[in-house]
Structure formats: C-alpha cells, structure tokens
Amino acid sequence: MGHKAKITVDVTTYDLRRGSVKDISHLKEDVRGFATVAVAKAIGHMNSTFMRDVTEQYNGGSDISTWSLRAQSGFKDRGAPMLADSPFVARIPERSEVQAYCAAQGRDAMDSRVARNAKRHLIEDQEKAWQADSKNAEASVDRPPKVKKRFTTGKQHLYIHILVPI
C-alpha cells in the first residue's frame, strides 16, 4: 500500500491513523460538530455515558470534512517519511531471469514451486533497489538529522528522537 503511494517504508493502518490525528491536532481552525466531554457535561451525561458513545449518538456526528481542513492546513510533519520520486511498480521477471536465478542458487527451475519462489525473490530485490535509490535521493534533501539520545530511568531505557537544526 505504501509503495504505491511513493512511501519508501512499510506503512500500517495505525501509521495512517496516527498521521491523521497529528494533522487534526495541528489544525489552525477549531473543529466543531463532534461530541466532546464538554458537550456531554452540558447535557448532563456522565463520563461513563460519554465513553459508551451515547453522546455521539445524540449528536449525530460532524458534518465537517476534516480531510479538506487537513489538506488545506499546510502542516508538514518533520518526522514523516520522505516520498520517493515514483511509486514502486514491480516488473515481472522474465523466464530467463528466473532460470538464471535458480541456476545461481543451485535449484531446479523446472519445479514450479522453486520458480515461484525465485520470482518472488527477484521482485523483493527490485523493491530493495527502489528503496535504496529513494533513500539516496532523500539524503540529498536539506533536512535536519535525527539525533538519538538515551536516557536511563532505572531498569528501563527511554529513547527520544530530537530534530537538530543545522
């Protein structure tokens, strides 16, 4: 999913959710129309009622498109992954490439399972090359480096990423 969107790292649905929440939290405008704790208190709902989404059911949701607000806000997350110049599109390896790969591995290319695995490995190699090319392009972009600092709190180690301006 992320490679089609030109994102060079693996992306999960939770990453998308976190990004959306970060975008909304940095909106300049106040987002209205959502059931909040303040609304619940104003109509006499208890916290437990609010947590069961009863207030949301009364409210009926918001008519505001946060997508439009987020897109127009211009917020740039400095910790977000860089985008590649082009999406990753796998090229299906030709039979001769698969046979050469199998021969190099000492496997029988006539075995369909071996050929299928060889094809998968060749596509993975294409993806790794695309990621490496994108990271090389990323390195040329003027962006402050991330510095990892380690803080020790008892037995636990806490890592904090700090953006250092150049």
C-alpha positions as CSV (number, residue, x, y, z in Angstrom):
1,M,0.0,0.0,0.0
2,G,2.7,2.5,1.0
3,H,4.9,1.7,-2.0
4,K,2.1,2.6,-4.4
5,A,1.8,6.0,-2.6
6,K,5.6,6.5,-3.1
7,I,6.4,5.9,0.6
8,T,9.7,4.1,0.9
9,V,9.0,2.5,4.3
10,D,6.4,-0.1,5.3
11,V,3.1,1.5,6.3
12,T,0.4,0.1,8.6
13,T,-3.2,1.3,9.1
14,Y,-2.1,2.6,12.5
15,D,0.5,4.8,10.9
16,L,-2.2,6.3,8.8
17,R,-4.4,6.8,11.8
18,R,-1.5,8.4,13.8
19,G,-0.8,10.7,10.9
20,S,-4.5,11.8,10.6
21,V,-4.6,12.5,14.3
22,K,-1.4,14.5,14.2
23,D,-2.8,16.5,11.2
24,I,-6.0,17.2,13.0
25,S,-4.2,18.2,16.2
26,H,-2.2,20.8,14.3
27,L,-5.3,22.4,12.6
28,K,-5.4,26.2,13.0
29,E,-9.2,26.2,13.0
30,D,-11.3,24.7,15.8
31,V,-13.0,21.5,14.6
32,R,-16.7,21.8,15.6
33,G,-19.6,19.4,15.5
34,F,-18.0,16.5,17.4
35,A,-19.3,15.1,20.7
36,T,-16.8,16.2,23.4
37,V,-16.7,15.8,27.1
38,A,-17.8,19.4,27.4
39,V,-20.9,18.7,25.3
40,A,-21.6,15.6,27.5
41,K,-21.4,17.6,30.7
42,A,-23.6,20.4,29.3
43,I,-26.4,17.9,28.6
44,G,-25.9,16.1,31.9
45,H,-24.2,12.9,30.6
46,M,-21.8,11.2,32.9
47,N,-18.3,10.2,31.8
48,S,-19.4,6.6,31.5
49,T,-22.3,7.6,29.2
50,F,-19.9,9.6,27.1
51,M,-17.5,6.7,26.9
52,R,-20.3,4.4,25.6
53,D,-20.8,6.9,22.7
54,V,-24.3,7.8,23.8
55,T,-23.5,11.5,23.5
56,E,-22.2,10.8,19.9
57,Q,-25.4,9.1,19.1
58,Y,-27.4,12.1,20.2
59,N,-25.0,14.4,18.4
60,G,-25.2,12.5,15.1
61,G,-21.5,13.1,14.2
62,S,-20.0,16.1,12.5
63,D,-20.7,17.4,9.0
64,I,-17.2,18.9,8.8
65,S,-14.8,17.2,6.4
66,T,-11.5,17.1,8.3
67,W,-9.8,15.7,5.2
68,S,-10.3,19.1,3.4
69,L,-9.1,21.0,6.5
70,R,-6.1,18.8,6.9
71,A,-5.2,19.1,3.2
72,Q,-5.5,22.9,3.3
73,S,-3.6,23.4,6.6
74,G,-0.2,23.1,5.1
75,F,1.2,21.3,8.2
76,K,4.4,19.4,7.4
77,D,5.4,16.7,9.8
78,R,9.2,16.8,10.1
79,G,9.3,13.2,11.3
80,A,7.2,11.8,8.4
81,P,8.9,9.5,5.9
82,M,10.1,11.1,2.7
83,L,8.3,10.3,-0.5
84,A,10.0,8.7,-3.5
85,D,10.0,10.3,-6.9
86,S,7.9,7.5,-8.3
87,P,5.8,4.6,-6.9
88,F,7.2,1.1,-6.7
89,V,5.9,-0.9,-9.6
90,A,7.2,-4.4,-9.7
91,R,8.4,-5.7,-13.1
92,I,7.5,-9.3,-13.6
93,P,10.8,-11.2,-14.0
94,E,11.2,-13.0,-17.4
95,R,11.7,-16.7,-17.6
96,S,15.4,-16.4,-18.4
97,E,15.9,-14.3,-15.3
98,V,14.1,-16.9,-13.1
99,Q,16.2,-19.7,-14.7
100,A,19.4,-17.8,-14.1
101,Y,18.5,-17.1,-10.5
102,C,17.6,-20.7,-9.9
103,A,20.9,-21.8,-11.5
104,A,22.9,-19.4,-9.3
105,Q,21.1,-20.9,-6.2
106,G,21.6,-24.5,-7.4
107,R,17.9,-25.2,-7.7
108,D,15.8,-26.8,-10.4
109,A,14.0,-24.1,-12.4
110,M,11.5,-26.6,-13.8
111,D,10.0,-27.1,-10.4
112,S,7.0,-24.7,-10.3
113,R,7.4,-24.0,-6.5
114,V,11.1,-23.2,-6.9
115,A,10.4,-20.9,-9.9
116,R,7.6,-19.1,-8.0
117,N,9.9,-18.5,-5.0
118,A,12.7,-17.3,-7.3
119,K,10.3,-14.9,-9.0
120,R,9.2,-13.6,-5.5
121,H,12.9,-13.1,-4.5
122,L,13.6,-11.2,-7.7
123,I,10.7,-8.9,-7.1
124,E,11.9,-8.3,-3.5
125,D,15.3,-7.4,-4.9
126,Q,13.7,-4.9,-7.2
127,E,11.9,-3.4,-4.2
128,K,15.1,-3.2,-2.1
129,A,16.8,-1.4,-5.0
130,W,13.9,1.1,-5.3
131,Q,14.1,1.8,-1.6
132,A,17.9,2.3,-1.8
133,D,17.5,4.7,-4.7
134,S,14.9,6.6,-2.8
135,K,17.0,6.8,0.3
136,N,19.9,8.1,-1.7
137,A,17.6,10.8,-3.2
138,E,16.4,11.5,0.4
139,A,20.0,12.1,1.6
140,S,20.4,15.0,-0.9
141,V,17.3,16.8,0.5
142,D,18.1,19.5,3.1
143,R,16.6,18.1,6.2
144,P,17.8,18.3,9.8
145,P,19.2,14.9,11.0
146,K,17.6,12.9,13.8
147,V,19.8,12.5,16.8
148,K,19.0,9.6,19.2
149,K,19.6,10.4,22.8
150,R,19.4,7.8,25.5
151,F,18.0,8.5,29.0
152,T,18.2,5.8,31.7
153,T,15.3,5.6,34.1
154,G,16.0,2.7,36.5
155,K,16.0,-0.5,34.5
156,Q,14.2,1.0,31.5
157,H,15.9,2.8,28.7
158,L,14.0,5.7,27.1
159,Y,15.0,6.7,23.6
160,I,13.9,10.2,22.4
161,H,14.3,11.4,18.8
162,I,15.3,15.0,18.7
163,L,15.5,17.1,15.5
164,V,18.6,19.1,15.5
165,P,18.7,22.2,13.1
166,I,21.9,22.5,11.1
